[in-house]
Every structure is written in structure tokens, then in C-alpha cells.
């Protein structure tokens, strides 16, 4: 026990003695004032030094760092129960309710506390009997190889989404687990260009929708092309390809053509020259657009081949029958708004394929939904959606190559939440480059790292984020007796321990607190999911209106 601690103990003892003496004197009316004074002096002597120690412990930055270090030593470098309660408990979420949902700002505080917590917050995981929550504006990222529990946890994000939800996946399991429950809240739409699981598409949407406007055509070209590696040779071709694709999308929309026609133009630009120029005569910027189209066709053969080659992956899905059936309808008959998502709490499921061929089409539709939702939110009170919109992007690098590095930082201001999942940091770097992957990690309020990773660099990076702790090591003599002990700094989460985490368990890196091991939820073990599965397997006993609507919609689509 050091000198400062001894002084604190002695002061506390003296303070308790004075408090007891004052209480005894205060029982007599003649010594009431004297007793009250002694009680106040004793309480001040008891708690004053302790308060000073907690407040200063050294002053300025040195004191703060010292307190953090002592706190980390007490909890082996992990978050304490108080840390979880302070940053991620239901109480912490309720304190932010009026900001997340502007409609609650006019209520009194006790009325807001009676509003269901799940209407503006989402339970993420559990640790030590506590639930870790995230608000309706905090985006999250989960990293892990297939089979570790990502999909089971992502399904819970779909079910618990307080408002509308957009779901992307390369498998049909998310739809099968969550669609019956989401049908109870609002309309359910399916966009399945990959033809997964034989699930019929109830939505048809063409990238040419709205491209009569040149600004929309430029935005749609960027959505179809996706992100490119900055500073690379491919980026130069991608920039030119986006410019050419924007002009051709504009021409196709004005000329009432289809995406298959545009793909044919890419294969043979010389034959399509007159068709493109004729369509652009009705453009609001006809002269500039016709000049840009002529330049795109008349450029040198080598340059034009490079531009067409860069455009080809964005249009490869037009050769797939299932994708062309739902992604290349008549543009004049295509109409899609986000009202059923933002106002009716609907659900939109977008199912991709394993090789990423339909990824540009899915990404373009997700980008369109996000664009409309962002503009809808800007006109709402507080500039936010109420309730918010949730984007559950499973296998985001493969099936939905959107500008995630920008969205993760910007959309939270509109109450548009992103829950993304990928298989590793290498997948993020391959799609968004090093800077983009860093932006995604930095913008995520919570990162769940599942076990099974084999990449030493990734494991070392997450271990560095977890920090270090102090470990006591004993020195023994030849007979095995302890002769001395030393303290050394070791990683809180060694790479081998992180790689060997069991399924449905993850390392949580949460903003505002130290790391902690959590148990992630399993969707098919939830009571509401099991009940929905029982009712689905026994259709004669089904009484739920959501399931009935879902089946009627499927029969109508078929």
C-alpha cells in the first residue's frame, strides 16, 4: 500500500469517526447545531480526498491516461460492466432517443422512456449477462469467414430493424428466415436477378429508369461501374468508361431502348452510331451530348477498346436470362419509390450470385434506394427518417459494390443505418483500396471480428486495436518454489486466440469503450422465428396476416 493510499484510508477513518460523533450529538436538542457541523465535516473528510483522487490522479492528459491505464489493469484490458452500461446499454440508448427519432423530441422524458427501445435501437450482442445495443444511426461491420455465425447475426438485424429494411445476400437463407416476420410489418418485395432458390421476383427495375435526366444518367453510370482502385491504370479507363456509359444510358432512355440494346452498342459502337446520335437529339442538352457521343465512338481504336472493356463488367448481367427478365423491363413501365420502405416499414430483398456478375445491377438498385431515401430524409423534421432505414448488406464486397466508404460516414446523419458483412480485410482492400477500407473501419461504430481468420496481418491488426494488458510472471528455483514475480505487457487478444474463437462468438471493437468478447445472436433459435417456421410448415393452421400477404404476393407474381 503506497503513501497516498494510506493517507486516503486514514482520512476516511477520521471522517467516519467525526460523522459518528456528530450523529450522537445531533440526537440531543442542545447540541443539534454542533452535531450537524461535525456530520458535514466528517462527510467532507471521508469523501473529499477520494473525490479529489478520482478527479485528478495527476492533472491534465497525464491524469486521464493514468486513470485509463489503471482501469484497464483492473479489467485485464477489456471493457468493464460499467463501460458497457455507460456506452451501449438500453439506458444509454434512451438518452439519445430524441436525436435519433425527431418525433420523440416533443415528449417529456418519462413519456420517451415508455416508448419501446427497439423502435430506435438494435440489440447487437450479449456479454456477461448484458446486452450491447447500437442506436438507429450507428453503422456496424462484421468480419469473418463463412460458417462462423455472420448470417445468423445479420438475420437478427433484419428482424429487429425498426423501420424499412433493404437486404442483400448471395444466398436465400436471410429471405427464408426473416421474410415471414417482416411481412407482418409491411410490404415485402424481392429482386432476384441471380435466380437463387427459385424465389420469384416481385419487383422489376431497369437501370435506365430516370436516365432521361442527364444528371441521373451520370449517377447511374457511376453506380453500375462501382468503385475503382485510385491511382491505378484501371482507374483511368474507368473514368472514361463512366463518362461514355452516362451518355449512352441517356441516349438509350430517350430512344426507348433496353439495356440489352446498350450492351450491343458496346460490342459494336460503329453500327450503333446513328441510333445513339438520333436519340440524343431530344436531349435537354442535345449539342453537348451529341458531341460527347461522337467523341466516344470516333476515338482511336486502341483507346475505344480499352473503354469498352472497362464498361463490359457493368453490363455482363444482360446475358443472364434471369437477370435480364427482372433488370431489363420496359423503362417506361418501371417505377420504384422508397415510400413503402420509409413510410410503410417495408422490406426489399436483393439476391445476387456467387461470382458477382449481377453485382452491378444490385448495387445500382441499392444506390437508387439510398439516393431517394436521403432526399426524402432531407425534407423531414431534423433532416432524418423517422423511423430510420436499415441497409443489411451481406457479402457487401461481392454482391453490392457500392461506395460504402462514403456511405458509412455520411448516411448516419439521415438515420440510414448500414450493417455490412465481409470475409476479411483483404476483401475490403480489393474492392475499395487501402484508403477506402480504412474509411470503412473508421466509420463503423462497432466491428464484430469472428474467428477462423488465417491471415497473420489481419490478426495482428485486430490485436493491436484490442491493446495490451499486464500479466504477472513467476520466477521459480530448481525446487519449484516461487522466488520472485515480474510484470510484463502482453496482448489482450493474441492472434491465436482470436483465430480460434468458436462460432457465434466474436471480438467487439466498439466506439467509446475497450474491446470485449460477445456472444452473437442466432436467428433460428429466436422464439419469433421458430413460431414463424412452425406456422409456415403447417399452412392449414396459419392465421397470421403477414404470411397470407406473402403467399398471395408469391402466387400473383408466379
Secondary structure in CASP SS format (residue, H / E / C, confidence):
PFRMAT SS
TARGET T0000
AUTHOR 0000-0000-0000
METHOD secondary structure of the structure
MODEL  1
X C 1.00
X C 1.00
X H 1.00
X H 1.00
X H 1.00
X H 1.00
X H 1.00
X H 1.00
X H 1.00
X H 1.00
X H 1.00
X H 1.00
X H 1.00
X H 1.00
X H 1.00
X H 1.00
X H 1.00
X H 1.00
X H 1.00
X H 1.00
X H 1.00
X H 1.00
X H 1.00
X H 1.00
X H 1.00
X H 1.00
X C 1.00
X C 1.00
X H 1.00
X H 1.00
X H 1.00
X H 1.00
X H 1.00
X H 1.00
X H 1.00
X H 1.00
X H 1.00
X H 1.00
X H 1.00
X H 1.00
X H 1.00
X H 1.00
X H 1.00
X H 1.00
X H 1.00
X H 1.00
X H 1.00
X H 1.00
X H 1.00
X H 1.00
X H 1.00
X H 1.00
X H 1.00
X H 1.00
X H 1.00
X C 1.00
X C 1.00
X C 1.00
X C 1.00
X H 1.00
X H 1.00
X H 1.00
X H 1.00
X H 1.00
X H 1.00
X H 1.00
X H 1.00
X H 1.00
X H 1.00
X H 1.00
X H 1.00
X H 1.00
X H 1.00
X H 1.00
X C 1.00
X C 1.00
X C 1.00
X C 1.00
X C 1.00
X C 1.00
X H 1.00
X H 1.00
X H 1.00
X H 1.00
X H 1.00
X H 1.00
X H 1.00
X H 1.00
X C 1.00
X H 1.00
X H 1.00
X H 1.00
X H 1.00
X H 1.00
X H 1.00
X C 1.00
X H 1.00
X H 1.00
X H 1.00
X H 1.00
X C 1.00
X H 1.00
X H 1.00
X H 1.00
X C 1.00
X C 1.00
X C 1.00
X C 1.00
X H 1.00
X H 1.00
X H 1.00
X H 1.00
X C 1.00
X C 1.00
X C 1.00
X C 1.00
X H 1.00
X H 1.00
X H 1.00
X C 1.00
X E 1.00
X E 1.00
X E 1.00
X E 1.00
X E 1.00
X E 1.00
X E 1.00
X C 1.00
X C 1.00
X E 1.00
X E 1.00
X E 1.00
X E 1.00
X E 1.00
X E 1.00
X C 1.00
X C 1.00
X C 1.00
X C 1.00
X E 1.00
X E 1.00
X E 1.00
X E 1.00
X C 1.00
X C 1.00
X C 1.00
X C 1.00
X C 1.00
X C 1.00
X H 1.00
X H 1.00
X H 1.00
X H 1.00
X H 1.00
X H 1.00
X H 1.00
X H 1.00
X H 1.00
X H 1.00
X H 1.00
X C 1.00
X C 1.00
X C 1.00
X C 1.00
X E 1.00
X E 1.00
X E 1.00
X E 1.00
X E 1.00
X C 1.00
X C 1.00
X C 1.00
X H 1.00
X H 1.00
X H 1.00
X H 1.00
X H 1.00
X H 1.00
X H 1.00
X H 1.00
X H 1.00
X H 1.00
X C 1.00
X C 1.00
X C 1.00
X C 1.00
X C 1.00
X E 1.00
X E 1.00
X E 1.00
X E 1.00
X C 1.00
X C 1.00
X C 1.00
X C 1.00
X H 1.00
X H 1.00
X H 1.00
X C 1.00
X C 1.00
X C 1.00
X C 1.00
X C 1.00
X C 1.00
X C 1.00
X C 1.00
X C 1.00
X C 1.00
X C 1.00
X C 1.00
X C 1.00
X C 1.00
X C 1.00
X H 1.00
X H 1.00
X H 1.00
X H 1.00
X H 1.00
X H 1.00
X H 1.00
X H 1.00
X H 1.00
X H 1.00
X H 1.00
X H 1.00
X C 1.00
X C 1.00
X C 1.00
X C 1.00
X C 1.00
X C 1.00
X C 1.00
X H 1.00
X H 1.00
X H 1.00
X H 1.00
X H 1.00
X H 1.00
X H 1.00
X H 1.00
X H 1.00
X H 1.00
X H 1.00
X H 1.00
X H 1.00
X H 1.00
X H 1.00
X H 1.00
X H 1.00
X H 1.00
X H 1.00
X H 1.00
X H 1.00
X H 1.00
X C 1.00
X C 1.00
X C 1.00
X C 1.00
X H 1.00
X H 1.00
X H 1.00
X H 1.00
X H 1.00
X H 1.00
X H 1.00
X H 1.00
X H 1.00
X C 1.00
X H 1.00
X H 1.00
X H 1.00
X H 1.00
X H 1.00
X H 1.00
X H 1.00
X H 1.00
X H 1.00
X H 1.00
X H 1.00
X H 1.00
X H 1.00
X H 1.00
X C 1.00
X C 1.00
X C 1.00
X H 1.00
X H 1.00
X H 1.00
X H 1.00
X H 1.00
X H 1.00
X H 1.00
X H 1.00
X H 1.00
X H 1.00
X H 1.00
X H 1.00
X H 1.00
X C 1.00
X C 1.00
X H 1.00
X H 1.00
X H 1.00
X H 1.00
X H 1.00
X H 1.00
X H 1.00
X H 1.00
X H 1.00
X H 1.00
X H 1.00
X H 1.00
X H 1.00
X H 1.00
X H 1.00
X H 1.00
X H 1.00
X H 1.00
X H 1.00
X C 1.00
X H 1.00
X H 1.00
X H 1.00
X H 1.00
X H 1.00
X H 1.00
X H 1.00
X C 1.00
X C 1.00
X C 1.00
X H 1.00
X H 1.00
X H 1.00
X C 1.00
X C 1.00
X C 1.00
X C 1.00
X C 1.00
X H 1.00
X H 1.00
X H 1.00
X H 1.00
X C 1.00
X C 1.00
X C 1.00
X C 1.00
X E 1.00
X E 1.00
X E 1.00
X E 1.00
X E 1.00
X C 1.00
X C 1.00
X C 1.00
X C 1.00
X C 1.00
X C 1.00
X C 1.00
X H 1.00
X H 1.00
X H 1.00
X H 1.00
X H 1.00
X H 1.00
X H 1.00
X H 1.00
X H 1.00
X H 1.00
X H 1.00
X H 1.00
X H 1.00
X H 1.00
X H 1.00
X H 1.00
X H 1.00
X H 1.00
X H 1.00
X H 1.00
X C 1.00
X C 1.00
X H 1.00
X H 1.00
X H 1.00
X C 1.00
X C 1.00
X C 1.00
X C 1.00
X C 1.00
X E 1.00
X E 1.00
X E 1.00
X E 1.00
X E 1.00
X C 1.00
X C 1.00
X H 1.00
X H 1.00
X H 1.00
X H 1.00
X C 1.00
X C 1.00
X C 1.00
X C 1.00
X H 1.00
X H 1.00
X H 1.00
X H 1.00
X H 1.00
X H 1.00
X H 1.00
X H 1.00
X H 1.00
X H 1.00
X H 1.00
X C 1.00
X E 1.00
X E 1.00
X E 1.00
X E 1.00
X E 1.00
X E 1.00
X E 1.00
X C 1.00
X C 1.00
X H 1.00
X H 1.00
X H 1.00
X H 1.00
X H 1.00
X H 1.00
X H 1.00
X H 1.00
X H 1.00
X H 1.00
X H 1.00
X H 1.00
X H 1.00
X H 1.00
X H 1.00
X H 1.00
X H 1.00
X H 1.00
X H 1.00
X C 1.00
X C 1.00
X E 1.00
X E 1.00
X E 1.00
X E 1.00
X E 1.00
X C 1.00
X C 1.00
X C 1.00
X C 1.00
X C 1.00
X H 1.00
X H 1.00
X H 1.00
X H 1.00
X H 1.00
X H 1.00
X H 1.00
X H 1.00
X H 1.00
X H 1.00
X H 1.00
X C 1.00
X E 1.00
X E 1.00
X E 1.00
X E 1.00
X E 1.00
X E 1.00
X E 1.00
X E 1.00
X E 1.00
X C 1.00
X C 1.00
X C 1.00
X C 1.00
X C 1.00
X E 1.00
X E 1.00
X E 1.00
X E 1.00
X E 1.00
X E 1.00
X E 1.00
X E 1.00
X E 1.00
X E 1.00
X C 1.00
X C 1.00
X C 1.00
X H 1.00
X H 1.00
X H 1.00
X H 1.00
X H 1.00
X C 1.00
X C 1.00
X C 1.00
X C 1.00
X C 1.00
X E 1.00
X E 1.00
X E 1.00
X E 1.00
X E 1.00
X E 1.00
X C 1.00
X C 1.00
X C 1.00
X C 1.00
X C 1.00
X E 1.00
X E 1.00
X E 1.00
X E 1.00
X E 1.00
X C 1.00
X C 1.00
X H 1.00
X H 1.00
X H 1.00
X C 1.00
X H 1.00
X H 1.00
X H 1.00
X H 1.00
X H 1.00
X H 1.00
X H 1.00
X H 1.00
X H 1.00
X H 1.00
X H 1.00
X C 1.00
X H 1.00
X H 1.00
X H 1.00
X C 1.00
X C 1.00
X C 1.00
X H 1.00
X H 1.00
X H 1.00
X H 1.00
X H 1.00
X H 1.00
X H 1.00
X H 1.00
X H 1.00
X H 1.00
X H 1.00
X H 1.00
X H 1.00
X C 1.00
END
